[in-house]
């Protein structure tokens, strides 16, 4: 199962990197593949290097830059760019616990079609 995590951001590189690190260090055994879609919502300077970091092949990180339109538009842009069967939204300042991905996917598997 491909899980997509969409993270909209604006001018918060330090917070974003901490959020991304917490996602990538969480237990990902419950998913076959993970896609992280970061939407930079018009930051004057890019908030993250657009070259993807060196990651295991089952994990991809994509960065999309757009003109500033607000967080809702950035979430929508990320959603439409996502490839996952499940799309999860995070803010750029959220540090997830190690079991975040596994618990989220477990909830979806126990109640398919549920919005969490």
PyMOL commands that set and color helices and strands:
alter all, ss='L'
color gray80, all
select helices_A, chain A and resi 13-24+71-81+100-110
alter helices_A, ss='H'
color red, helices_A
select strands_A, chain A and resi 2-9+33-41+59-66+86-90
alter strands_A, ss='S'
color yellow, strands_A
deselect
rebuild
show_as cartoon
